[in-house]
Amino acid sequence: MNLVEDIRCVHPVEALTDASDTCDLLVVGSHDRSALSSLLLGSVSRGVLHHARCSV
């Protein structure tokens, strides 16, 4: 298992989508824990799901 630290000054969806070119799996999470928001994905999670080139 390899861990790579990569810091970029771009929108998170763009950075994670670019990283998905060389990954087998991307794991995303949410910081908000309210009951209503737990039913919905955040904008970054949603964007990564739609544009990633690997499993999310």
mmCIF entry with sequence, helices, sheets and N, C-alpha, C, O atoms, coordinates in Angstrom:
data_MODEL
# 
_entry.id   MODEL 
# 
_entity.id                         1 
_entity.type                       polymer 
_entity.pdbx_number_of_molecules   1 
# 
_entity_poly.entity_id                      1 
_entity_poly.type                           'polypeptide(L)' 
_entity_poly.nstd_linkage                   no 
_entity_poly.nstd_monomer                   no 
_entity_poly.pdbx_seq_one_letter_code       MNLVEDIRCVHPVEALTDASDTCDLLVVGSHDRSALSSLLLGSVSRGVLHHARCSV 
_entity_poly.pdbx_seq_one_letter_code_can   MNLVEDIRCVHPVEALTDASDTCDLLVVGSHDRSALSSLLLGSVSRGVLHHARCSV 
_entity_poly.pdbx_strand_id                 A 
# 
loop_
_entity_poly_seq.entity_id 
_entity_poly_seq.num 
_entity_poly_seq.mon_id 
_entity_poly_seq.hetero 
1 1  MET n 
1 2  ASN n 
1 3  LEU n 
1 4  VAL n 
1 5  GLU n 
1 6  ASP n 
1 7  ILE n 
1 8  ARG n 
1 9  CYS n 
1 10 VAL n 
1 11 HIS n 
1 12 PRO n 
1 13 VAL n 
1 14 GLU n 
1 15 ALA n 
1 16 LEU n 
1 17 THR n 
1 18 ASP n 
1 19 ALA n 
1 20 SER n 
1 21 ASP n 
1 22 THR n 
1 23 CYS n 
1 24 ASP n 
1 25 LEU n 
1 26 LEU n 
1 27 VAL n 
1 28 VAL n 
1 29 GLY n 
1 30 SER n 
1 31 HIS n 
1 32 ASP n 
1 33 ARG n 
1 34 SER n 
1 35 ALA n 
1 36 LEU n 
1 37 SER n 
1 38 SER n 
1 39 LEU n 
1 40 LEU n 
1 41 LEU n 
1 42 GLY n 
1 43 SER n 
1 44 VAL n 
1 45 SER n 
1 46 ARG n 
1 47 GLY n 
1 48 VAL n 
1 49 LEU n 
1 50 HIS n 
1 51 HIS n 
1 52 ALA n 
1 53 ARG n 
1 54 CYS n 
1 55 SER n 
1 56 VAL n 
# 
_struct_asym.id          A 
_struct_asym.entity_id   1 
# 
loop_
_struct_conf.conf_type_id 
_struct_conf.id 
_struct_conf.pdbx_PDB_helix_id 
_struct_conf.beg_label_comp_id 
_struct_conf.beg_label_asym_id 
_struct_conf.beg_label_seq_id 
_struct_conf.pdbx_beg_PDB_ins_code 
_struct_conf.end_label_comp_id 
_struct_conf.end_label_asym_id 
_struct_conf.end_label_seq_id 
_struct_conf.pdbx_end_PDB_ins_code 
_struct_conf.beg_auth_comp_id 
_struct_conf.beg_auth_asym_id 
_struct_conf.beg_auth_seq_id 
_struct_conf.end_auth_comp_id 
_struct_conf.end_auth_asym_id 
_struct_conf.end_auth_seq_id 
_struct_conf.pdbx_PDB_helix_class 
_struct_conf.details 
_struct_conf.pdbx_PDB_helix_length 
HELX_P HELX_P1 AA1 PRO A 12 ? ALA A 19 ? PRO A 12 ALA A 19 1 ? 8 
HELX_P HELX_P2 AA2 ALA A 35 ? SER A 38 ? ALA A 35 SER A 38 1 ? 4 
HELX_P HELX_P3 AA3 SER A 43 ? HIS A 51 ? SER A 43 HIS A 51 1 ? 9 
# 
_struct_conf_type.id          HELX_P 
_struct_conf_type.criteria    ? 
_struct_conf_type.reference   ? 
# 
loop_
_atom_site.group_PDB 
_atom_site.id 
_atom_site.type_symbol 
_atom_site.label_atom_id 
_atom_site.label_alt_id 
_atom_site.label_comp_id 
_atom_site.label_asym_id 
_atom_site.label_entity_id 
_atom_site.label_seq_id 
_atom_site.pdbx_PDB_ins_code 
_atom_site.Cartn_x 
_atom_site.Cartn_y 
_atom_site.Cartn_z 
_atom_site.occupancy 
_atom_site.B_iso_or_equiv 
_atom_site.pdbx_formal_charge 
_atom_site.auth_seq_id 
_atom_site.auth_comp_id 
_atom_site.auth_asym_id 
_atom_site.auth_atom_id 
_atom_site.pdbx_PDB_model_num 
ATOM 1   N N  . MET A 1 1  ? 0.835   -1.172 0.000   1.00 0.00 ? 1  MET A N  1 
ATOM 2   C CA . MET A 1 1  ? 0.000   0.000  0.000   1.00 0.00 ? 1  MET A CA 1 
ATOM 3   C C  . MET A 1 1  ? 0.880   1.237  0.000   1.00 0.00 ? 1  MET A C  1 
ATOM 4   O O  . MET A 1 1  ? 1.815   1.347  0.794   1.00 0.00 ? 1  MET A O  1 
ATOM 5   N N  . ASN A 1 2  ? 0.573   2.170  -0.901  1.00 0.00 ? 2  ASN A N  1 
ATOM 6   C CA . ASN A 1 2  ? 1.349   3.403  -0.995  1.00 0.00 ? 2  ASN A CA 1 
ATOM 7   C C  . ASN A 1 2  ? 0.497   4.594  -0.610  1.00 0.00 ? 2  ASN A C  1 
ATOM 8   O O  . ASN A 1 2  ? -0.688  4.655  -0.936  1.00 0.00 ? 2  ASN A O  1 
ATOM 9   N N  . LEU A 1 3  ? 1.103   5.535  0.081   1.00 0.00 ? 3  LEU A N  1 
ATOM 10  C CA . LEU A 1 3  ? 0.451   6.783  0.431   1.00 0.00 ? 3  LEU A CA 1 
ATOM 11  C C  . LEU A 1 3  ? 1.245   7.902  -0.209  1.00 0.00 ? 3  LEU A C  1 
ATOM 12  O O  . LEU A 1 3  ? 2.460   7.990  -0.033  1.00 0.00 ? 3  LEU A O  1 
ATOM 13  N N  . VAL A 1 4  ? 0.554   8.767  -0.960  1.00 0.00 ? 4  VAL A N  1 
ATOM 14  C CA . VAL A 1 4  ? 1.220   9.871  -1.639  1.00 0.00 ? 4  VAL A CA 1 
ATOM 15  C C  . VAL A 1 4  ? 0.610   11.179 -1.156  1.00 0.00 ? 4  VAL A C  1 
ATOM 16  O O  . VAL A 1 4  ? -0.606  11.360 -1.214  1.00 0.00 ? 4  VAL A O  1 
ATOM 17  N N  . GLU A 1 5  ? 1.441   12.077 -0.686  1.00 0.00 ? 5  GLU A N  1 
ATOM 18  C CA . GLU A 1 5  ? 0.977   13.403 -0.284  1.00 0.00 ? 5  GLU A CA 1 
ATOM 19  C C  . GLU A 1 5  ? 1.162   14.347 -1.458  1.00 0.00 ? 5  GLU A C  1 
ATOM 20  O O  . GLU A 1 5  ? 2.269   14.487 -1.979  1.00 0.00 ? 5  GLU A O  1 
ATOM 21  N N  . ASP A 1 6  ? 0.079   14.999 -1.877  1.00 0.00 ? 6  ASP A N  1 
ATOM 22  C CA . ASP A 1 6  ? 0.109   15.878 -3.048  1.00 0.00 ? 6  ASP A CA 1 
ATOM 23  C C  . ASP A 1 6  ? -0.714  17.112 -2.727  1.00 0.00 ? 6  ASP A C  1 
ATOM 24  O O  . ASP A 1 6  ? -1.937  17.029 -2.611  1.00 0.00 ? 6  ASP A O  1 
ATOM 25  N N  . ILE A 1 7  ? -0.060  18.250 -2.584  1.00 0.00 ? 7  ILE A N  1 
ATOM 26  C CA . ILE A 1 7  ? -0.746  19.486 -2.217  1.00 0.00 ? 7  ILE A CA 1 
ATOM 27  C C  . ILE A 1 7  ? -0.891  20.354 -3.452  1.00 0.00 ? 7  ILE A C  1 
ATOM 28  O O  . ILE A 1 7  ? 0.089   20.628 -4.144  1.00 0.00 ? 7  ILE A O  1 
ATOM 29  N N  . ARG A 1 8  ? -2.126  20.792 -3.734  1.00 0.00 ? 8  ARG A N  1 
ATOM 30  C CA . ARG A 1 8  ? -2.401  21.619 -4.910  1.00 0.00 ? 8  ARG A CA 1 
ATOM 31  C C  . ARG A 1 8  ? -3.262  22.806 -4.523  1.00 0.00 ? 8  ARG A C  1 
ATOM 32  O O  . ARG A 1 8  ? -4.031  22.744 -3.563  1.00 0.00 ? 8  ARG A O  1 
ATOM 33  N N  . CYS A 1 9  ? -3.127  23.883 -5.273  1.00 0.00 ? 9  CYS A N  1 
ATOM 34  C CA . CYS A 1 9  ? -3.926  25.092 -5.052  1.00 0.00 ? 9  CYS A CA 1 
ATOM 35  C C  . CYS A 1 9  ? -4.997  25.191 -6.141  1.00 0.00 ? 9  CYS A C  1 
ATOM 36  O O  . CYS A 1 9  ? -5.007  26.135 -6.931  1.00 0.00 ? 9  CYS A O  1 
ATOM 37  N N  . VAL A 1 10 ? -5.891  24.209 -6.170  1.00 0.00 ? 10 VAL A N  1 
ATOM 38  C CA . VAL A 1 10 ? -7.002  24.174 -7.119  1.00 0.00 ? 10 VAL A CA 1 
ATOM 39  C C  . VAL A 1 10 ? -8.247  23.717 -6.375  1.00 0.00 ? 10 VAL A C  1 
ATOM 40  O O  . VAL A 1 10 ? -8.174  23.325 -5.211  1.00 0.00 ? 10 VAL A O  1 
ATOM 41  N N  . HIS A 1 11 ? -9.390  23.768 -7.051  1.00 0.00 ? 11 HIS A N  1 
ATOM 42  C CA . HIS A 1 11 ? -10.631 23.295 -6.439  1.00 0.00 ? 11 HIS A CA 1 
ATOM 43  C C  . HIS A 1 11 ? -10.484 21.806 -6.113  1.00 0.00 ? 11 HIS A C  1 
ATOM 44  O O  . HIS A 1 11 ? -9.891  21.066 -6.898  1.00 0.00 ? 11 HIS A O  1 
ATOM 45  N N  . PRO A 1 12 ? -11.007 21.357 -4.981  1.00 0.00 ? 12 PRO A N  1 
ATOM 46  C CA . PRO A 1 12 ? -10.849 19.954 -4.573  1.00 0.00 ? 12 PRO A CA 1 
ATOM 47  C C  . PRO A 1 12 ? -11.364 18.948 -5.603  1.00 0.00 ? 12 PRO A C  1 
ATOM 48  O O  . PRO A 1 12 ? -10.763 17.888 -5.776  1.00 0.00 ? 12 PRO A O  1 
ATOM 49  N N  . VAL A 1 13 ? -12.466 19.262 -6.287  1.00 0.00 ? 13 VAL A N  1 
ATOM 50  C CA . VAL A 1 13 ? -12.985 18.322 -7.294  1.00 0.00 ? 13 VAL A CA 1 
ATOM 51  C C  . VAL A 1 13 ? -11.972 18.150 -8.417  1.00 0.00 ? 13 VAL A C  1 
ATOM 52  O O  . VAL A 1 13 ? -11.748 17.032 -8.881  1.00 0.00 ? 13 VAL A O  1 
ATOM 53  N N  . GLU A 1 14 ? -11.361 19.238 -8.859  1.00 0.00 ? 14 GLU A N  1 
ATOM 54  C CA . GLU A 1 14 ? -10.356 19.163 -9.919  1.00 0.00 ? 14 GLU A CA 1 
ATOM 55  C C  . GLU A 1 14 ? -9.136  18.358 -9.471  1.00 0.00 ? 14 GLU A C  1 
ATOM 56  O O  . GLU A 1 14 ? -8.637  17.514 -10.216 1.00 0.00 ? 14 GLU A O  1 
ATOM 57  N N  . ALA A 1 15 ? -8.659  18.621 -8.253  1.00 0.00 ? 15 ALA A N  1 
ATOM 58  C CA . ALA A 1 15 ? -7.483  17.906 -7.746  1.00 0.00 ? 15 ALA A CA 1 
ATOM 59  C C  . ALA A 1 15 ? -7.759  16.414 -7.595  1.00 0.00 ? 15 ALA A C  1 
ATOM 60  O O  . ALA A 1 15 ? -6.933  15.587 -7.981  1.00 0.00 ? 15 ALA A O  1 
ATOM 61  N N  . LEU A 1 16 ? -8.904  16.069 -7.042  1.00 0.00 ? 16 LEU A N  1 
ATOM 62  C CA . LEU A 1 16 ? -9.234  14.652 -6.845  1.00 0.00 ? 16 LEU A CA 1 
ATOM 63  C C  . LEU A 1 16 ? -9.518  13.938 -8.161  1.00 0.00 ? 16 LEU A C  1 
ATOM 64  O O  . LEU A 1 16 ? -9.156  12.773 -8.330  1.00 0.00 ? 16 LEU A O  1 
ATOM 65  N N  . THR A 1 17 ? -10.162 14.629 -9.086  1.00 0.00 ? 17 THR A N  1 
ATOM 66  C CA . THR A 1 17 ? -10.414 14.039 -10.405 1.00 0.00 ? 17 THR A CA 1 
ATOM 67  C C  . THR A 1 17 ? -9.101  13.786 -11.128 1.00 0.00 ? 17 THR A C  1 
ATOM 68  O O  . THR A 1 17 ? -8.922  12.726 -11.727 1.00 0.00 ? 17 THR A O  1 
ATOM 69  N N  . ASP A 1 18 ? -8.181  14.742 -11.081 1.00 0.00 ? 18 ASP A N  1 
ATOM 70  C CA . ASP A 1 18 ? -6.857  14.545 -11.689 1.00 0.00 ? 18 ASP A CA 1 
ATOM 71  C C  . ASP A 1 18 ? -6.129  13.376 -11.032 1.00 0.00 ? 18 ASP A C  1 
ATOM 72  O O  . ASP A 1 18 ? -5.493  12.574 -11.717 1.00 0.00 ? 18 ASP A O  1 
ATOM 73  N N  . ALA A 1 19 ? -6.219  13.277 -9.711  1.00 0.00 ? 19 ALA A N  1 
ATOM 74  C CA . ALA A 1 19 ? -5.547  12.193 -8.987  1.00 0.00 ? 19 ALA A CA 1 
ATOM 75  C C  . ALA A 1 19 ? -6.145  10.838 -9.329  1.00 0.00 ? 19 ALA A C  1 
ATOM 76  O O  . ALA A 1 19 ? -5.463  9.818  -9.234  1.00 0.00 ? 19 ALA A O  1 
ATOM 77  N N  . SER A 1 20 ? -7.406  10.817 -9.725  1.00 0.00 ? 20 SER A N  1 
ATOM 78  C CA . SER A 1 20 ? -8.065  9.540  -10.027 1.00 0.00 ? 20 SER A CA 1 
ATOM 79  C C  . SER A 1 20 ? -7.487  8.843  -11.253 1.00 0.00 ? 20 SER A C  1 
ATOM 80  O O  . SER A 1 20 ? -7.755  7.664  -11.481 1.00 0.00 ? 20 SER A O  1 
ATOM 81  N N  . ASP A 1 21 ? -6.691  9.569  -12.047 1.00 0.00 ? 21 ASP A N  1 
ATOM 82  C CA . ASP A 1 21 ? -6.026  8.957  -13.206 1.00 0.00 ? 21 ASP A CA 1 
ATOM 83  C C  . ASP A 1 21 ? -5.062  7.848  -12.788 1.00 0.00 ? 21 ASP A C  1 
ATOM 84  O O  . ASP A 1 21 ? -4.877  6.873  -13.517 1.00 0.00 ? 21 ASP A O  1 
ATOM 85  N N  . THR A 1 22 ? -4.457  7.998  -11.629 1.00 0.00 ? 22 THR A N  1 
ATOM 86  C CA . THR A 1 22 ? -3.425  7.049  -11.194 1.00 0.00 ? 22 THR A CA 1 
ATOM 87  C C  . THR A 1 22 ? -3.810  6.279  -9.937  1.00 0.00 ? 22 THR A C  1 
ATOM 88  O O  . THR A 1 22 ? -2.965  5.611  -9.341  1.00 0.00 ? 22 THR A O  1 
ATOM 89  N N  . CYS A 1 23 ? -5.073  6.362  -9.526  1.00 0.00 ? 23 CYS A N  1 
ATOM 90  C CA . CYS A 1 23 ? -5.539  5.685  -8.307  1.00 0.00 ? 23 CYS A CA 1 
ATOM 91  C C  . CYS A 1 23 ? -6.452  4.516  -8.639  1.00 0.00 ? 23 CYS A C  1 
ATOM 92  O O  . CYS A 1 23 ? -7.061  4.460  -9.707  1.00 0.00 ? 23 CYS A O  1 
ATOM 93  N N  . ASP A 1 24 ? -6.528  3.598  -7.709  1.00 0.00 ? 24 ASP A N  1 
ATOM 94  C CA . ASP A 1 24 ? -7.494  2.502  -7.799  1.00 0.00 ? 24 ASP A CA 1 
ATOM 95  C C  . ASP A 1 24 ? -8.772  2.851  -7.052  1.00 0.00 ? 24 ASP A C  1 
ATOM 96  O O  . ASP A 1 24 ? -9.843  2.337  -7.377  1.00 0.00 ? 24 ASP A O  1 
ATOM 97  N N  . LEU A 1 25 ? -8.665  3.732  -6.042  1.00 0.00 ? 25 LEU A N  1 
ATOM 98  C CA . LEU A 1 25 ? -9.805  4.064  -5.196  1.00 0.00 ? 25 LEU A CA 1 
ATOM 99  C C  . LEU A 1 25 ? -9.612  5.449  -4.604  1.00 0.00 ? 25 LEU A C  1 
ATOM 100 O O  . LEU A 1 25 ? -8.526  5.778  -4.126  1.00 0.00 ? 25 LEU A O  1 
ATOM 101 N N  . LEU A 1 26 ? -10.669 6.269  -4.634  1.00 0.00 ? 26 LEU A N  1 
ATOM 102 C CA . LEU A 1 26 ? -10.692 7.554  -3.934  1.00 0.00 ? 26 LEU A CA 1 
ATOM 103 C C  . LEU A 1 26 ? -11.712 7.446  -2.816  1.00 0.00 ? 26 LEU A C  1 
ATOM 104 O O  . LEU A 1 26 ? -12.816 6.943  -3.021  1.00 0.00 ? 26 LEU A O  1 
ATOM 105 N N  . VAL A 1 27 ? -11.345 7.917  -1.636  1.00 0.00 ? 27 VAL A N  1 
ATOM 106 C CA . VAL A 1 27 ? -12.257 7.910  -0.498  1.00 0.00 ? 27 VAL A CA 1 
ATOM 107 C C  . VAL A 1 27 ? -12.541 9.358  -0.136  1.00 0.00 ? 27 VAL A C  1 
ATOM 108 O O  . VAL A 1 27 ? -11.619 10.132 0.117   1.00 0.00 ? 27 VAL A O  1 
ATOM 109 N N  . VAL A 1 28 ? -13.824 9.725  -0.111  1.00 0.00 ? 28 VAL A N  1 
ATOM 110 C CA . VAL A 1 28 ? -14.218 11.086 0.250   1.00 0.00 ? 28 VAL A CA 1 
ATOM 111 C C  . VAL A 1 28 ? -15.177 11.021 1.429   1.00 0.00 ? 28 VAL A C  1 
ATOM 112 O O  . VAL A 1 28 ? -15.860 10.016 1.629   1.00 0.00 ? 28 VAL A O  1 
ATOM 113 N N  . GLY A 1 29 ? -15.225 12.077 2.195   1.00 0.00 ? 29 GLY A N  1 
ATOM 114 C CA . GLY A 1 29 ? -16.100 12.111 3.351   1.00 0.00 ? 29 GLY A CA 1 
ATOM 115 C C  . GLY A 1 29 ? -16.751 13.470 3.499   1.00 0.00 ? 29 GLY A C  1 
ATOM 116 O O  . GLY A 1 29 ? -16.585 14.350 2.654   1.00 0.00 ? 29 GLY A O  1 
ATOM 117 N N  . SER A 1 30 ? -17.486 13.630 4.571   1.00 0.00 ? 30 SER A N  1 
ATOM 118 C CA . SER A 1 30 ? -18.180 14.872 4.837   1.00 0.00 ? 30 SER A CA 1 
ATOM 119 C C  . SER A 1 30 ? -17.890 15.312 6.261   1.00 0.00 ? 30 SER A C  1 
ATOM 120 O O  . SER A 1 30 ? -17.734 14.480 7.155   1.00 0.00 ? 30 SER A O  1 
ATOM 121 N N  . HIS A 1 31 ? -17.820 16.612 6.470   1.00 0.00 ? 31 HIS A N  1 
ATOM 122 C CA . HIS A 1 31 ? -17.553 17.122 7.811   1.00 0.00 ? 31 HIS A CA 1 
ATOM 123 C C  . HIS A 1 31 ? -18.831 17.464 8.549   1.00 0.00 ? 31 HIS A C  1 
ATOM 124 O O  . HIS A 1 31 ? -18.809 17.603 9.772   1.00 0.00 ? 31 HIS A O  1 
ATOM 125 N N  . ASP A 1 32 ? -19.950 17.606 7.842   1.00 0.00 ? 32 ASP A N  1 
ATOM 126 C CA . ASP A 1 32 ? -21.220 17.970 8.465   1.00 0.00 ? 32 ASP A CA 1 
ATOM 127 C C  . ASP A 1 32 ? -21.928 16.711 8.939   1.00 0.00 ? 32 ASP A C  1 
ATOM 128 O O  . ASP A 1 32 ? -22.000 15.729 8.200   1.00 0.00 ? 32 ASP A O  1 
ATOM 129 N N  . ARG A 1 33 ? -22.449 16.723 10.152  1.00 0.00 ? 33 ARG A N  1 
ATOM 130 C CA . ARG A 1 33 ? -23.033 15.511 10.723  1.00 0.00 ? 33 ARG A CA 1 
ATOM 131 C C  . ARG A 1 33 ? -24.518 15.643 11.064  1.00 0.00 ? 33 ARG A C  1 
ATOM 132 O O  . ARG A 1 33 ? -25.041 14.840 11.837  1.00 0.00 ? 33 ARG A O  1 
ATOM 133 N N  . SER A 1 34 ? -25.198 16.629 10.507  1.00 0.00 ? 34 SER A N  1 
ATOM 134 C CA . SER A 1 34 ? -26.623 16.756 10.807  1.00 0.00 ? 34 SER A CA 1 
ATOM 135 C C  . SER A 1 34 ? -27.413 15.662 10.089  1.00 0.00 ? 34 SER A C  1 
ATOM 136 O O  . SER A 1 34 ? -26.960 15.134 9.074   1.00 0.00 ? 34 SER A O  1 
ATOM 137 N N  . ALA A 1 35 ? -28.574 15.326 10.605  1.00 0.00 ? 35 ALA A N  1 
ATOM 138 C CA . ALA A 1 35 ? -29.383 14.232 10.050  1.00 0.00 ? 35 ALA A CA 1 
ATOM 139 C C  . ALA A 1 35 ? -29.786 14.511 8.607   1.00 0.00 ? 35 ALA A C  1 
ATOM 140 O O  . ALA A 1 35 ? -29.716 13.620 7.760   1.00 0.00 ? 35 ALA A O  1 
ATOM 141 N N  . LEU A 1 36 ? -30.206 15.733 8.321   1.00 0.00 ? 36 LEU A N  1 
ATOM 142 C CA . LEU A 1 36 ? -30.640 16.074 6.964   1.00 0.00 ? 36 LEU A CA 1 
ATOM 143 C C  . LEU A 1 36 ? -29.478 16.012 5.985   1.00 0.00 ? 36 LEU A C  1 
ATOM 144 O O  . LEU A 1 36 ? -29.610 15.436 4.905   1.00 0.00 ? 36 LEU A O  1 
ATOM 145 N N  . SER A 1 37 ? -28.353 16.592 6.343   1.00 0.00 ? 37 SER A N  1 
ATOM 146 C CA . SER A 1 37 ? -27.230 16.615 5.412   1.00 0.00 ? 37 SER A CA 1 
ATOM 147 C C  . SER A 1 37 ? -26.589 15.240 5.238   1.00 0.00 ? 37 SER A C  1 
ATOM 148 O O  . SER A 1 37 ? -25.902 15.007 4.243   1.00 0.00 ? 37 SER A O  1 
ATOM 149 N N  . SER A 1 38 ? -26.796 14.341 6.172   1.00 0.00 ? 38 SER A N  1 
ATOM 150 C CA . SER A 1 38 ? -26.226 13.006 6.030   1.00 0.00 ? 38 SER A CA 1 
ATOM 151 C C  . SER A 1 38 ? -26.924 12.228 4.916   1.00 0.00 ? 38 SER A C  1 
ATOM 152 O O  . SER A 1 38 ? -26.389 11.240 4.414   1.00 0.00 ? 38 SER A O  1 
ATOM 153 N N  . LEU A 1 39 ? -28.124 12.676 4.531   1.00 0.00 ? 39 LEU A N  1 
ATOM 154 C CA . LEU A 1 39 ? -28.838 12.041 3.426   1.00 0.00 ? 39 LEU A CA 1 
ATOM 155 C C  . LEU A 1 39 ? -28.328 12.512 2.072   1.00 0.00 ? 39 LEU A C  1 
ATOM 156 O O  . LEU A 1 39 ? -28.569 11.857 1.058   1.00 0.00 ? 39 LEU A O  1 
ATOM 157 N N  . LEU A 1 40 ? -27.632 13.629 2.043   1.00 0.00 ? 40 LEU A N  1 
ATOM 158 C CA . LEU A 1 40 ? -27.156 14.226 0.797   1.00 0.00 ? 40 LEU A CA 1 
ATOM 159 C C  . LEU A 1 40 ? -25.638 14.261 0.782   1.00 0.00 ? 40 LEU A C  1 
ATOM 160 O O  . LEU A 1 40 ? -25.000 14.393 1.827   1.00 0.00 ? 40 LEU A O  1 
ATOM 161 N N  . LEU A 1 41 ? -25.070 14.145 -0.399  1.00 0.00 ? 41 LEU A N  1 
ATOM 162 C CA . LEU A 1 41 ? -23.630 14.284 -0.540  1.00 0.00 ? 41 LEU A CA 1 
ATOM 163 C C  . LEU A 1 41 ? -23.268 15.751 -0.675  1.00 0.00 ? 41 LEU A C  1 
ATOM 164 O O  . LEU A 1 41 ? -24.058 16.544 -1.187  1.00 0.00 ? 41 LEU A O  1 
ATOM 165 N N  . GLY A 1 42 ? -22.092 16.110 -0.225  1.00 0.00 ? 42 GLY A N  1 
ATOM 166 C CA . GLY A 1 42 ? -21.616 17.477 -0.405  1.00 0.00 ? 42 GLY A CA 1 
ATOM 167 C C  . GLY A 1 42 ? -21.230 17.720 -1.854  1.00 0.00 ? 42 GLY A C  1 
ATOM 168 O O  . GLY A 1 42 ? -21.159 16.780 -2.646  1.00 0.00 ? 42 GLY A O  1 
ATOM 169 N N  . SER A 1 43 ? -20.982 18.969 -2.203  1.00 0.00 ? 43 SER A N  1 
ATOM 170 C CA . SER A 1 43 ? -20.679 19.312 -3.594  1.00 0.00 ? 43 SER A CA 1 
ATOM 171 C C  . SER A 1 43 ? -19.385 18.665 -4.077  1.00 0.00 ? 43 SER A C  1 
ATOM 172 O O  . SER A 1 43 ? -19.296 18.261 -5.236  1.00 0.00 ? 43 SER A O  1 
ATOM 173 N N  . VAL A 1 44 ? -18.371 18.559 -3.201  1.00 0.00 ? 44 VAL A N  1 
ATOM 174 C CA . VAL A 1 44 ? -17.115 17.921 -3.603  1.00 0.00 ? 44 VAL A CA 1 
ATOM 175 C C  . VAL A 1 44 ? -17.334 16.429 -3.825  1.00 0.00 ? 44 VAL A C  1 
ATOM 176 O O  . VAL A 1 44 ? -16.899 15.884 -4.839  1.00 0.00 ? 44 VAL A O  1 
ATOM 177 N N  . SER A 1 45 ? -18.000 15.772 -2.894  1.00 0.00 ? 45 SER A N  1 
ATOM 178 C CA . SER A 1 45 ? -18.270 14.340 -3.045  1.00 0.00 ? 45 SER A CA 1 
ATOM 179 C C  . SER A 1 45 ? -19.065 14.067 -4.310  1.00 0.00 ? 45 SER A C  1 
ATOM 180 O O  . SER A 1 45 ? -18.763 13.129 -5.048  1.00 0.00 ? 45 SER A O  1 
ATOM 181 N N  . ARG A 1 46 ? -20.075 14.879 -4.560  1.00 0.00 ? 46 ARG A N  1 
ATOM 182 C CA . ARG A 1 46 ? -20.913 14.711 -5.741  1.00 0.00 ? 46 ARG A CA 1 
ATOM 183 C C  . ARG A 1 46 ? -20.091 14.926 -7.015  1.00 0.00 ? 46 ARG A C  1 
ATOM 184 O O  . ARG A 1 46 ? -20.208 14.158 -7.970  1.00 0.00 ? 46 ARG A O  1 
ATOM 185 N N  . GLY A 1 47 ? -19.266 15.967 -7.027  1.00 0.00 ? 47 GLY A N  1 
ATOM 186 C CA . GLY A 1 47 ? -18.429 16.250 -8.196  1.00 0.00 ? 47 GLY A CA 1 
ATOM 187 C C  . GLY A 1 47 ? -17.437 15.143 -8.475  1.00 0.00 ? 47 GLY A C  1 
ATOM 188 O O  . GLY A 1 47 ? -17.226 14.765 -9.627  1.00 0.00 ? 47 GLY A O  1 
ATOM 189 N N  . VAL A 1 48 ? -16.819 14.613 -7.408  1.00 0.00 ? 48 VAL A N  1 
ATOM 190 C CA . VAL A 1 48 ? -15.854 13.523 -7.572  1.00 0.00 ? 48 VAL A CA 1 
ATOM 191 C C  . VAL A 1 48 ? -16.553 12.271 -8.092  1.00 0.00 ? 48 VAL A C  1 
ATOM 192 O O  . VAL A 1 48 ? -16.023 11.582 -8.964  1.00 0.00 ? 48 VAL A O  1 
ATOM 193 N N  . LEU A 1 49 ? -17.733 11.974 -7.566  1.00 0.00 ? 49 LEU A N  1 
ATOM 194 C CA . LEU A 1 49 ? -18.481 10.799 -8.039  1.00 0.00 ? 49 LEU A CA 1 
ATOM 195 C C  . LEU A 1 49 ? -18.758 10.863 -9.527  1.00 0.00 ? 49 LEU A C  1 
ATOM 196 O O  . LEU A 1 49 ? -18.697 9.848  -10.222 1.00 0.00 ? 49 LEU A O  1 
ATOM 197 N N  . HIS A 1 50 ? -19.063 12.051 -10.016 1.00 0.00 ? 50 HIS A N  1 
ATOM 198 C CA . HIS A 1 50 ? -19.438 12.206 -11.430 1.00 0.00 ? 50 HIS A CA 1 
ATOM 199 C C  . HIS A 1 50 ? -18.244 12.273 -12.368 1.00 0.00 ? 50 HIS A C  1 
ATOM 200 O O  . HIS A 1 50 ? -18.383 11.978 -13.555 1.00 0.00 ? 50 HIS A O  1 
ATOM 201 N N  . HIS A 1 51 ? -17.064 12.655 -11.864 1.00 0.00 ? 51 HIS A N  1 
ATOM 202 C CA . HIS A 1 51 ? -15.941 12.887 -12.762 1.00 0.00 ? 51 HIS A CA 1 
ATOM 203 C C  . HIS A 1 51 ? -14.712 11.998 -12.532 1.00 0.00 ? 51 HIS A C  1 
ATOM 204 O O  . HIS A 1 51 ? -13.791 12.009 -13.348 1.00 0.00 ? 51 HIS A O  1 
ATOM 205 N N  . ALA A 1 52 ? -14.682 11.245 -11.460 1.00 0.00 ? 52 ALA A N  1 
ATOM 206 C CA . ALA A 1 52 ? -13.507 10.413 -11.163 1.00 0.00 ? 52 ALA A CA 1 
ATOM 207 C C  . ALA A 1 52 ? -13.363 9.287  -12.198 1.00 0.00 ? 52 ALA A C  1 
ATOM 208 O O  . ALA A 1 52 ? -14.343 8.794  -12.755 1.00 0.00 ? 52 ALA A O  1 
ATOM 209 N N  . ARG A 1 53 ? -12.119 8.910  -12.426 1.00 0.00 ? 53 ARG A N  1 
ATOM 210 C CA . ARG A 1 53 ? -11.798 7.854  -13.384 1.00 0.00 ? 53 ARG A CA 1 
ATOM 211 C C  . ARG A 1 53 ? -11.418 6.542  -12.688 1.00 0.00 ? 53 ARG A C  1 
ATOM 212 O O  . ARG A 1 53 ? -10.776 5.670  -13.274 1.00 0.00 ? 53 ARG A O  1 
ATOM 213 N N  . CYS A 1 54 ? -11.831 6.429  -11.423 1.00 0.00 ? 54 CYS A N  1 
ATOM 214 C CA . CYS A 1 54 ? -11.603 5.196  -10.659 1.00 0.00 ? 54 CYS A CA 1 
ATOM 215 C C  . CYS A 1 54 ? -12.786 5.024  -9.704  1.00 0.00 ? 54 CYS A C  1 
ATOM 216 O O  . CYS A 1 54 ? -13.705 5.843  -9.690  1.00 0.00 ? 54 CYS A O  1 
ATOM 217 N N  . SER A 1 55 ? -12.758 3.980  -8.926  1.00 0.00 ? 55 SER A N  1 
ATOM 218 C CA . SER A 1 55 ? -13.825 3.747  -7.946  1.00 0.00 ? 55 SER A CA 1 
ATOM 219 C C  . SER A 1 55 ? -13.785 4.801  -6.861  1.00 0.00 ? 55 SER A C  1 
ATOM 220 O O  . SER A 1 55 ? -12.713 5.238  -6.444  1.00 0.00 ? 55 SER A O  1 
ATOM 221 N N  . VAL A 1 56 ? -14.969 5.211  -6.402  1.00 0.00 ? 56 VAL A N  1 
ATOM 222 C CA . VAL A 1 56 ? -15.076 6.219  -5.336  1.00 0.00 ? 56 VAL A CA 1 
ATOM 223 C C  . VAL A 1 56 ? -15.855 5.602  -4.193  1.00 0.00 ? 56 VAL A C  1 
ATOM 224 O O  . VAL A 1 56 ? -16.079 6.256  -3.174  1.00 0.00 ? 56 VAL A O  1 
# 
